[in-house]
Amino acid sequence: MSGPTPVERLDRMSKELGIDLWLKRDDLTGLGFGGNKTRQLEFYIGDAVQKGADTILITGAVQSNYVRSAAAAAARLGMQSVLQLEERVPDMGPDYYTSGNVLLAKLLGAEHMSYPEREDESGADAALHARAEELKVQGRKPYVIHLGLHHPPLGALGYVSAGLELQRQMPDFDAVVVPSGSGATHAGLLTGLALEGGASSVFGVCVRRDSNKQIARMRIVLQKLADLLNIEAAPLLDKIRVLDEALPPGYGQLGANTHSALKKMVRTEGVFLDPVYSAKTFAGLLHLVAVGEIDQGQKVVMLHTGGLPALFGYQNELISDLPSGMED
């Protein structure tokens, strides 16, 4: 569903920050508006096809890139999709529920269901399984892509491959900065770089939970990923580095630092970031530079995970501080 993605230098931002900054353009993976979830879905959809499934079930936030990408992957392979949208982000306006990824998923013909809880991965997965049982009675062959930690992280294998790809594209970088949410992208990239012999630091920017909770989650995901690959987990666990300075006020919420980082990138480089993942990742990168965790002159790669359709779901928040003439 995707091939290698380019790595491009951000010349003006590099000069402004005093580092050698590059962007790994996984927003260009191609399927259904692209994004990092395409790499993860290659392994889940491959498993579903092998098992003879005809329907994909998946859960995520209302403006989830994952569920939109899953609907696109299902459509490409002639499957049906069932998307469960969780109420993770409070106090959002009507655009959040009708535009962006929601609109695209409806165009793709996906069935929608809702889940009212914010932080209940097991419950969300159980609701998918209940719907899957109903589909079985109708003669369908459902395949559930789980959110919880009690299942093998097949999607992380997509970023093991991406880590190998990046290390071969640019073997001499000092650090890579990625979003850290479910942990699949972060853990996979960290593992792939390690397998390729890379010595760079991997910083995970928390986008859903604080650093202590994210470290605990990463340890589980890395252990399960190591089990899948039949490799030793301990060296990987020692490489976990996360920061949560860009997280407030919470998952899917556009804090001042994130809003500023999003505008800074687009007005300096003409590159759009999404409010939920990549803008927080860049805000985290700016923090790392400010506190000296990333040194002046270092060669740094930021993973652009895509998710740009979500911008339209956040339009009221994004333009709230702009005059009516759209000039800042």
C-alpha positions as CSV (number, residue, x, y, z in Angstrom):
1,M,0.0,0.0,0.0
2,S,3.0,2.3,0.2
3,G,6.6,2.6,-0.8
4,P,9.6,4.4,0.6
5,T,8.9,8.0,1.5
6,P,11.4,10.9,0.9
7,V,13.5,12.7,3.5
8,E,13.8,16.4,2.8
9,R,15.8,19.2,4.4
10,L,14.1,22.2,6.0
11,D,16.6,24.9,5.0
12,R,14.9,27.9,6.6
13,M,14.0,26.1,9.8
14,S,17.4,24.6,10.1
15,K,19.0,28.1,9.9
16,E,16.5,29.5,12.5
17,L,17.0,26.7,15.0
18,G,20.7,26.2,14.5
19,I,20.3,22.5,13.7
20,D,20.4,20.4,10.5
21,L,16.7,19.6,10.4
22,W,15.1,17.0,8.0
23,L,11.6,15.8,7.6
24,K,10.7,12.1,6.9
25,R,7.6,12.6,4.8
26,D,5.3,9.8,5.9
27,D,2.5,12.1,5.2
28,L,3.2,11.0,1.6
29,T,2.5,7.3,2.0
30,G,-0.2,7.7,-0.6
31,L,-3.2,5.6,0.5
32,G,-6.3,7.7,1.3
33,F,-4.5,11.0,2.1
34,G,-1.5,9.1,3.5
35,G,0.1,9.1,7.0
36,N,1.9,6.7,9.2
37,K,-1.1,4.4,9.7
38,T,-0.6,3.1,6.1
39,R,2.6,1.4,7.1
40,Q,0.9,-0.2,10.1
41,L,-2.2,-1.3,8.2
42,E,-0.1,-3.2,5.7
43,F,0.5,-5.8,8.3
44,Y,-3.0,-5.9,9.8
45,I,-4.7,-6.0,6.4
46,G,-2.3,-8.6,5.2
47,D,-3.2,-10.8,8.2
48,A,-6.9,-10.1,7.5
49,V,-6.6,-11.2,3.8
50,Q,-4.7,-14.3,4.8
51,K,-7.5,-15.2,7.2
52,G,-10.2,-14.7,4.5
53,A,-11.8,-11.6,6.1
54,D,-14.2,-9.4,4.2
55,T,-14.8,-6.7,6.9
56,I,-12.3,-4.7,8.9
57,L,-13.4,-3.3,12.3
58,I,-11.3,-0.6,14.0
59,T,-11.6,2.0,16.8
60,G,-10.2,5.5,17.2
61,A,-11.0,9.1,18.0
62,V,-13.6,10.9,16.0
63,Q,-11.0,12.5,13.8
64,S,-8.8,9.4,13.8
65,N,-6.4,9.1,10.9
66,Y,-6.2,5.3,11.6
67,V,-9.8,4.6,11.0
68,R,-9.9,6.8,7.9
69,S,-6.8,4.9,6.5
70,A,-8.4,1.6,7.4
71,A,-11.5,2.5,5.5
72,A,-9.4,3.4,2.5
73,A,-7.4,0.1,2.7
74,A,-10.6,-1.9,3.0
75,A,-12.0,-0.1,-0.1
76,R,-8.9,-0.8,-2.1
77,L,-9.2,-4.5,-1.4
78,G,-12.9,-4.8,-1.8
79,M,-13.7,-5.2,1.9
80,Q,-16.2,-3.5,4.1
81,S,-15.2,-1.4,7.1
82,V,-16.7,-0.6,10.5
83,L,-15.3,2.4,12.2
84,Q,-15.9,3.0,15.9
85,L,-15.4,6.6,16.9
86,E,-14.5,7.3,20.5
87,E,-15.3,10.5,22.4
88,R,-11.7,11.2,23.4
89,V,-11.7,15.0,22.9
90,P,-14.2,17.2,24.9
91,D,-16.0,20.3,24.0
92,M,-15.5,20.2,20.2
93,G,-17.8,22.0,17.8
94,P,-19.9,20.6,14.9
95,D,-17.1,20.7,12.3
96,Y,-15.2,18.1,14.4
97,Y,-18.0,15.6,13.8
98,T,-18.7,16.3,10.2
99,S,-15.6,17.3,8.3
100,G,-12.0,16.1,7.9
101,N,-11.5,12.4,8.5
102,V,-15.2,11.9,9.3
103,L,-16.2,13.1,5.9
104,L,-13.6,11.1,4.1
105,A,-14.6,7.9,5.9
106,K,-18.2,8.5,4.9
107,L,-17.2,9.0,1.3
108,L,-15.4,5.6,1.5
109,G,-18.7,4.0,2.5
110,A,-17.7,2.9,6.0
111,E,-20.2,1.9,8.7
112,H,-19.9,4.1,11.7
113,M,-20.6,3.3,15.4
114,S,-19.7,5.3,18.5
115,Y,-18.1,4.6,21.9
116,P,-18.7,7.2,24.7
117,E,-15.6,6.6,26.9
118,R,-12.2,8.4,26.5
119,E,-9.8,6.0,28.2
120,D,-11.2,2.5,27.9
121,E,-9.2,0.5,25.4
122,S,-10.5,-2.9,26.6
123,G,-14.1,-1.7,26.5
124,A,-13.6,-0.2,23.0
125,D,-12.1,-3.5,21.7
126,A,-15.0,-5.4,23.4
127,A,-17.5,-3.3,21.6
128,L,-15.9,-4.1,18.3
129,H,-16.0,-7.8,19.1
130,A,-19.7,-7.6,19.9
131,R,-20.3,-6.0,16.5
132,A,-18.1,-8.6,14.9
133,E,-20.3,-11.4,16.4
134,E,-23.3,-9.7,14.8
135,L,-21.6,-9.7,11.4
136,K,-20.7,-13.3,11.7
137,V,-24.4,-14.2,12.2
138,Q,-25.0,-12.3,8.9
139,G,-22.4,-14.5,7.1
140,R,-19.6,-11.9,7.1
141,K,-16.0,-12.7,8.0
142,P,-14.9,-9.8,10.3
143,Y,-11.3,-8.9,11.4
144,V,-10.8,-6.7,14.4
145,I,-7.8,-4.4,14.6
146,H,-7.3,-4.0,18.4
147,L,-6.4,-0.9,20.3
148,G,-5.5,-2.5,23.7
149,L,-2.2,-3.9,24.8
150,H,-3.2,-7.5,25.1
151,H,-2.6,-8.3,21.4
152,P,0.5,-8.6,19.3
153,P,1.5,-5.1,17.9
154,L,1.5,-6.2,14.2
155,G,1.3,-2.6,13.1
156,A,4.6,-1.8,14.8
157,L,6.3,-4.1,12.2
158,G,5.5,-1.4,9.6
159,Y,7.8,1.0,11.5
160,V,10.5,-1.6,12.0
161,S,10.6,-1.5,8.2
162,A,10.5,2.3,8.2
163,G,13.5,2.4,10.6
164,L,15.5,0.2,8.3
165,E,14.5,2.4,5.4
166,L,15.4,5.7,7.2
167,Q,18.8,4.4,8.4
168,R,19.7,3.4,4.8
169,Q,18.5,6.7,3.4
170,M,20.4,8.8,6.0
171,P,22.8,6.8,8.1
172,D,24.5,9.8,9.8
173,F,21.7,11.6,11.7
174,D,22.0,12.3,15.4
175,A,18.4,12.1,16.6
176,V,14.9,11.4,15.4
177,V,11.7,12.8,16.9
178,V,8.4,11.0,16.6
179,P,5.0,11.1,18.2
180,S,4.3,8.6,20.8
181,G,0.6,7.6,21.3
182,S,-0.3,3.9,20.9
183,G,3.4,3.3,20.9
184,A,3.4,1.3,17.6
185,T,5.2,3.9,15.5
186,H,7.6,4.9,18.2
187,A,8.5,1.3,19.2
188,G,8.7,0.1,15.6
189,L,11.0,2.9,14.5
190,L,13.2,2.6,17.5
191,T,13.5,-1.2,16.9
192,G,14.2,-0.8,13.2
193,L,16.9,1.7,13.7
194,A,18.5,-0.5,16.4
195,L,18.4,-3.6,14.1
196,E,20.2,-1.5,11.4
197,G,22.9,-0.5,13.8
198,G,21.9,3.1,14.2
199,A,23.2,4.9,17.3
200,S,20.9,8.0,17.1
201,S,18.6,9.0,19.9
202,V,14.9,8.4,19.4
203,F,12.7,11.0,21.2
204,G,9.0,10.1,21.6
205,V,6.7,13.1,22.0
206,C,3.7,12.2,24.2
207,V,0.4,12.9,22.4
208,R,-2.1,11.0,24.6
209,R,-0.8,10.3,28.1
210,D,2.0,11.7,30.4
211,S,5.5,10.5,30.2
212,N,5.3,8.0,33.1
213,K,2.3,6.3,31.7
214,Q,3.8,6.4,28.2
215,I,7.1,4.8,29.3
216,A,5.1,1.9,30.9
217,R,3.2,1.5,27.7
218,M,6.3,1.6,25.6
219,R,7.9,-1.2,27.7
220,I,4.9,-3.5,27.0
221,V,4.8,-2.7,23.2
222,L,8.6,-3.1,22.8
223,Q,8.5,-6.4,24.7
224,K,5.7,-7.7,22.5
225,L,7.4,-6.5,19.4
226,A,10.7,-8.2,20.4
227,D,8.7,-11.4,20.9
228,L,7.3,-11.1,17.4
229,L,10.8,-10.6,16.0
230,N,12.4,-13.2,18.2
231,I,15.0,-10.7,19.5
232,E,16.1,-9.5,22.9
233,A,14.0,-6.7,24.3
234,A,16.4,-5.4,27.0
235,P,18.6,-3.3,24.7
236,L,15.5,-1.7,23.3
237,L,14.0,-0.9,26.7
238,D,17.1,1.0,27.6
239,K,16.5,3.3,24.6
240,I,13.1,4.6,25.6
241,R,13.1,8.4,25.8
242,V,9.8,10.4,26.0
243,L,8.8,13.9,26.8
244,D,5.3,15.3,27.6
245,E,5.9,19.1,27.5
246,A,3.8,19.3,24.3
247,L,0.9,17.2,25.6
248,P,-1.2,19.8,27.5
249,P,-4.1,20.3,27.7
250,G,-4.5,16.7,26.5
251,Y,-5.0,14.3,23.6
252,G,-6.4,16.0,20.5
253,Q,-6.5,19.4,22.2
254,L,-4.7,22.3,20.7
255,G,-2.6,23.9,23.4
256,A,-0.7,27.2,22.8
257,N,2.7,25.5,22.2
258,T,1.1,23.1,19.6
259,H,-0.8,26.0,17.9
260,S,2.4,28.0,17.7
261,A,4.5,25.1,16.4
262,L,1.9,24.4,13.7
263,K,1.9,28.0,12.4
264,K,5.7,28.2,12.7
265,M,6.2,25.2,10.4
266,V,3.7,26.3,7.8
267,R,4.9,29.9,7.7
268,T,8.5,29.0,7.6
269,E,8.5,26.0,5.3
270,G,5.1,25.8,3.7
271,V,4.6,22.4,5.4
272,F,1.3,21.7,7.1
273,L,1.2,19.7,10.3
274,D,-1.9,18.2,12.0
275,P,-3.1,19.3,15.4
276,V,-3.1,15.9,17.1
277,Y,0.2,14.3,16.3
278,S,2.7,16.1,14.0
279,A,2.2,19.6,15.4
280,K,2.8,18.3,18.9
281,T,5.8,16.4,17.6
282,F,7.3,19.6,16.3
283,A,6.4,21.4,19.5
284,G,8.3,18.7,21.4
285,L,11.3,19.1,19.0
286,L,11.3,22.9,19.7
287,H,11.4,22.1,23.4
288,L,14.3,19.7,23.0
289,V,16.3,22.3,21.1
290,A,15.4,25.0,23.7
291,V,16.6,22.9,26.7
292,G,19.7,21.6,24.9
293,E,18.6,18.0,24.6
294,I,19.2,18.5,20.9
295,D,22.5,20.3,20.5
296,Q,23.3,23.1,18.0
297,G,24.5,21.7,14.7
298,Q,23.1,18.2,15.2
299,K,21.4,16.4,12.3
300,V,17.8,15.7,13.3
301,V,15.0,13.9,11.5
302,M,11.4,14.6,12.5
303,L,8.8,12.0,11.4
304,H,5.8,13.7,9.7
305,T,3.0,11.2,10.4
306,G,0.4,13.0,8.2
307,G,-3.1,13.3,9.4
308,L,-3.8,16.5,7.5
309,P,-7.5,15.9,6.9
310,A,-8.0,16.5,10.7
311,L,-7.0,20.2,10.1
312,F,-10.5,20.8,8.8
313,G,-12.1,19.3,11.9
314,Y,-10.1,21.9,14.0
315,Q,-10.8,24.9,11.9
316,N,-12.5,26.9,14.6
317,E,-9.6,26.4,17.0
318,L,-7.0,27.1,14.4
319,I,-8.4,30.4,13.3
320,S,-9.6,31.6,16.7
321,D,-6.8,34.0,17.1
322,L,-6.8,35.4,13.6
323,P,-8.6,38.6,12.4
324,S,-11.4,38.2,10.0
325,G,-9.1,39.3,7.2
326,M,-7.0,36.1,7.8
327,E,-3.9,38.1,8.6
328,D,-2.0,37.4,11.8
